Amino acid sequence: ASRHDHGRTAYHFQPAKNWMNDPNGPFYHNGIYHFFYQYNPHGPTFGTGKLSWGHSVSGDLVNWAFLGAALEPTSPFDADGCWSGSATVLPDGRPVILYTGRDTDTVQVQNVAFPKDPTDPLLREWHKPSCNPVIPQPADVTGNNFRDPSTAWLGGDGLWRFSVAAEVAGVGSTLVYRSADFLRWERNATPLHASPDVPALECADFFPVAERGTEGLDTSAANVAGVRHVLKLSNMADEDYYMVGWYDDAADTFVPAEGERGSDVRKWRRIDHGHLFGAKSFFDASKKRRVLWAWVDETDGHSDDVAKGWAGIQAFPRALWLDTDGKQLVQWPVEEIETLRRRRVALLGAEVGSGGLHEIAGIETQQADVEVIFEIPKLEAAEKFDPKWLQDPGKLCSESGGVGPFGLIAMASGDLQEQTAIFFRVFKHDDMYKVLMCMDLTRSSTKEGVYKPVHAGFVDVNVEKDRSLSLRTLIDHSVIESFGGGGRTCITARVYPEHAATGSSHLYLFNNGSGSVKVSKLEAWELGTASVNLEDVSLPLA
Ligand code: FRU
């Protein structure tokens, strides 16, 4: 049996078997990338939630070796699960982990862990001091929602801070704690963010970004002119939201750049408009970039997970930086993906007329990296945008208009019975143009019990000035990650095409708009198979 049975991916991170959810504690240390994750070593489901931290290492963010569990639920302060958290690399190079434990009474508390042997290059073993929990659950926390500490950062006063999501008397809050030693923590009276709209938030991430350029900043970078901060929060309905703003490192408060969006995170910007959750970033000092990890859950049936013996993958690591508008993030697969590029096909200056379908042949596209730049010769043909469409952009994806839908059809069976379309539509909006990006999963699989929504998000680009629109798509057996407008709008989803078992799929360009579009450039690469956590590959996959 091939290792791609049951939709196993070729270059996305996943354990050899069992359940995985949130990314935890990523950091770069002495030439090695460390990655941890919510892991159930006992089976392919979340089970009772008594999770461990799985630990893998890599030299290139592409190929990974599994080291076993770094944290296991064996202490009174985490007996019911070592839940999500983060790592901080101290100025002397020693990493420290902050994580949420569910204690013997299932109460959520914050714990600390240090490498047992800081000279071990792989940092395999972690010590949980007996002074844990370093932060018991505060009396005003409700709903037992107090979890997922962020990476810590140094303030101007020399104290460490981290943020953590907490439901405080029914209000969804992001608290800040300060400490000199990671052991004794004091809560700041004012939260970074608070809103009653979503009481139970998770997986806070808080980090600085430069106003100019694509370089990342250390989480503890000086908070000077030219630096903004990003607050990212996850809500329980499987969505990640963020807001760019300004951080006051004396008061530990955060002022959003888009205050008009309000405090309800569901009105903030989306990390990804598809099915992606629990994103967490880290600063990669070796390449001076900020890299984002995020969990991409299974969306087939529970019994499928049990049958295949594994569940959950991570999005391919993305570099991320602030767009020149100072409000939105740009995300792009880390450049190391190019080491996997094999056979390439290209297309220059092709026209795709109304109703056109053009196959991209010559490479195997079940594991591929596709970059397209579209040109829109007749932008004026775009129909007028009706503001009430803002309520339900997904509905617009199923209609055709003057400009679009045009884009890609991926993971298609020969008869097109199964296919996933990723595309744009362009509307005229006042004196501007509005671009919608969609991923239509309704025909992605003929299998029963698969979640097949239409994902949609607007793309904040000036299509009139640019006259072009870019789309990059990573395809990997059971996942499609798409980056629209140079990475300003992302849509990621799992797909379960039944024809995939035949070992080959088709890829097309299409245009269902009434005007033609031009493909000024298309490049598609077949991608090689990375070595991802292969230690257990000799074990039979269920
Ligand atoms: C998010 C989450 C976290 C928690 C972890 C448990 O997916 O619920 O809030 O720490 O998963 O696995």
Residues whose N, C-alpha, C, O or C-beta is under 5 A from the ligand:
A	BS01	FRU	D22 Q38 W83 S84 R147 D148 E202 C203 G278
